[in-house]
Amino acid sequence: MSNHDRIVRDLEICGGQPKIRGTNVLVLDILDWLNEGKSFDEILENFPAIIREDIQAIITYAKDLIAGESMTHDINVARAKRDLSLVPRKPTRLVMSLVAARIGKLLQKDPGTSVDALIEQVTSSKESFKELDWASVHDELRVLIEPFLRPNKKPRMRIH
C-alpha cells in the first residue's frame, strides 16, 4: 500500500477530514502529536489502530499538501481547484501599472505600433499574466498608457 493510499477523505466520515484508512484516527490528531514532539513509539502506543507506515504516510501527505501537489484519489480537492480556476481574477493596480510602463517603453521604441496589439503582446507574455482577466480592465489599462502616447511629454507613472 502506497503512502497516498493510507490516507482517505470521505464527506460522510469525520466531516471529510483526512484520516488513516480503516481507522477513525484523523491526520490532524497525529500531526498535533508530532508537533508536540512526541516520538513515533509514543504515538503508536496511544493509537494502537495505526502502524509506523501510517505516521510516515501522514508526514508525506502533509508535505505534498504544502508543496501544492493534489492527491490523485482526492476527487473533492481536484474539483475545488478546477472550479476556482474558472473564476477570472482581475490584475492588481500595481500589475497594470507595470504592464502599462512596459507598453509605454515599447511605444517609445516604435510609436507606430498598435496599442491594442501591444496590450495583447505584453499581457500574454508571462504565464502568470495569462491567468488574469485583462478584458475587464482593458479601458483602465488604456488610460494608464495614455501618457506614453503624447510624444512631447515625458511620462510619469504613479503607483498607488
N, C-alpha and C positions, 0 to 999 in steps of 0.2 A: 504494500500500500504506500503510495507516494505521500509526501508531506501535505500536499493540497487536498488529497482525498480524505485526510484525517479531520479536516475542519469542514463543517457544514453549516448552512443557514437555511432556515425554514420559517416563513412568517407565522406559521401555525404553532411553532415551538419556541418558547422563550422569547416571544416577541420579535423574532427574526435576528436575535443576537447570534454571532458566530459561536459555535460550541464544538466540542470534540465528539466525533461520530460515535453513536452507540451509548452516549452518556448524556447527562444533563449538566455537565461541567462547562461553564462558559469560558471562552477565551479570555475575556476581560478579568475574570477571577484569578486565573493563573498569571496573567500579566501583572496584576496587583501584587501577588505573592513574590514574583520575580523582582518587581520594583522595590519591595521591602527588603530585598537582599536575601531572600530565602533560597536555600540550595535545592537542587533537583530532588535530592533524597528527602528533604523536609516536605516538599510539595507532594511527592509520591506517597509519603506516609499519611498525609492528611486528605489525599484524594485517591483512595485505593482503586477507583474505577479507571484510572489512566496509567499509561506506561511512559517511560523516558522518551520514546519516539514522539509521543503526543506533545510533550513540552517542547521538543525541538521543532515540531510542526508549527506550534503556536509562534515561536520566535521567527520562523521563516515566513509565516503568514503576516505577522506584523511588519517585517522587513519589506515584504512585497507590497503591502499597502502603502507604506511610506514611500517606496520607490515609484508608486503610481501604476504598478502592474495590476491588471484585473485578473482575478482567478477565473479560469475557464468554466468552472461549474457554478459560479455565482451569477446566475442569469439576471437577478434583480439589479445588481450593481451595473452590469453591462447595459441594461435597458435604461437605467437612470442616466448614465453617461451619454448614451445615444440621444435621449430626449433633451438633455441640457445642451448638447452640441447643435441642436436645431434652432436654438434661440439665438438670434443675431445680437452681437454686442457692439455698442457704439464705441468708436475710438474716443479716448480722453482728449481734453483740450490741449494738453501738452503734446500728445502724439500728433494731433492735427497741426499744431504749430511747427513741429519738427518736419512733418511732411511738406507743409507749405514752404518752409525755408529751403528744403531740398528742391522743390519745384521751382522756387524763385531763382536758385543758382543755375538750374538747367535753362530757365528762360533767359537769364543774362548771357549765357553762352550762345544760345540760339533763339533769339527773340521771335523768329517766325514759326516756332513750334506751337501746335495747338495746345491750349491749356488743358482741355479735356483728355487729350492723348497723354500728356504728362501726368495728370492725376491718375489715369489708369496704369501707366507705367510704374509710377512710384508706389502706389497702393498695392500693387500686385508683386512688388519686388522682394518682399520678405514673407516668409511663411506665417509669421505672427500677424502681419498686416492682412493676409488673405482671410483670416478668421473674423475680421471686423466688418461691421455693416457700414460701408462707406457711402452707399446711396442715400442713407438717411441724413448725412451731414454734408452732402455734395455742395449745397449752396453756401453753407458756413465755411467750407474749405475754400471756395472761390473768393469769399470776402477776405480771407487771410492771405490769399495770393495776390489780391488787387494791388497792393503797394509795389509789387515787383513788376507790374505791367506799366507803370509810369516810368518812362526812360530817363527823365532828368532828376528824379528824386532818389536818394539813397534809402532803401527800405529799412525800417527798423521793426524787428519782431518783439512783441511784448508777450511774455509768458506769464499768465496769471496763476 
